[in-house]
Amino acid sequence: MRNSGKERFLFAADLPDIQGPVAEIQAETCESVLGTRQQHAEWMTVEPESFGTTRELNRLRVVDALRRAGTASRSDLARTTGLSRTTVASLVSDLQSRGLIVEQDSERPRRTGPGRPPVLLRLDAAAGSALGIDFGHRHVRVAVADLSSSVLAERFLELDVDDAPEESLDAAAELVAEVLADAGVDRSRVIGAGMALAAPIDRHKGVLGSTVLPGWAGIQAGEELSRRLEIPVELDNDANLGALAEVSFGAGRGLADVVYVMMSAGIGAGLVLGGRLYHGASGTAGELGHVQIRPDGAVCRCGSRGCLETVAGTGPLLSLLRPTHGAELTLHALLELVVDGDLPARRVVNDAGRAVGRALADLCNYLNPAAVIVGGDLSLAGDSLLDGIREAIDRYALPGAAAAVEVRAAVLGERAEVLGALALVIADTERLRTAGLAPLASGR
């Protein structure tokens, strides 16, 4: 693999606490993310052909609930799945005998009343693994995790992804081999890979639009990566996967209706509605950066004029400040200026927040989200950005919609997309059935 930049090696011991299972999420929180218990039951329902098939589906429901919660007691699992305690106890015993579930005695919750505290259960790390692969504009990041969402190994490579699709796909395949070796995971235990790309994706055809990443136009990116890895690959937009990560592990945990705004060179939004990612009819929902706000504005890379990202993307902000702060001003330097209290820097960032907030105000009227979570490179500007967004929403959204929404900073940083790619695979219970994991496929 040609290394056109710096490669960083990361291991589980080096990663922040956010990597681990979200053990403290209670059953009620899980249900708010998954939808109501009734929705969850409908979601998992398949017309049974036999008692054995029904029992297999119930095993999957228990595995799914544990994977989402991280750890849970048998009572928690009964509450979350809607199954009886007797059924859950039987299923847990079955799954323990097959090596899918283990008891976590060291993390028993404290009980203030009489009786022993409940035993917490978790998925065995050896039950299976998932891959997350993030193709940024200038990097490829790959991570492998077990089914409880604990990241086992991760690698990062600086690379010109936008203009080198084939090289980027080859690099990702090599990084996958390296992280699997780092983690000691056999490829046969990988149930699938999630893939993030910074472009609109036609989910019916699996191809990217030709205007945002022209170098990737027409490429069946998911299929191409799957061919290289010999592993099923699920492709999605980077903002969608950032949203999924923040709802699963970060600032949106426990919320069912969230708008995640990714503010970097481009601007995109990921929509989580009713606890699920919303893609729209063809997969292009959330292209906030291409909402027109200035009809006579600058020409956008999409071919239109005055799109939001021509006003509030990092490139236009740097262009505004370079005449007074030097032609070599970088995004990192801009963020430092904001932190240091530089008034012009704070002004342009706040104006960018107001422009984005104006577009979000309409979205709040349409969708009535509980939170707007702001991520991407520019989110590091902090309150200067968030205050602008909040002020515009308060001014332009309906009072009820504005009062219901909280503007929050994302917490997962540059790893949001790769964590979302992992969650895309790990949250797909049906994939366990189609992946043919022996412990689930065997026995009744």
Order of alpha helices (4+ residues) and beta strands (2+ residues): beta-alpha-alpha-alpha-alpha-alpha-beta-beta-beta-beta-beta-alpha-beta-beta-beta-alpha-beta-alpha-beta-beta-beta-alpha-alpha-alpha-alpha-beta-alpha-alpha-beta-alpha-alpha-alpha
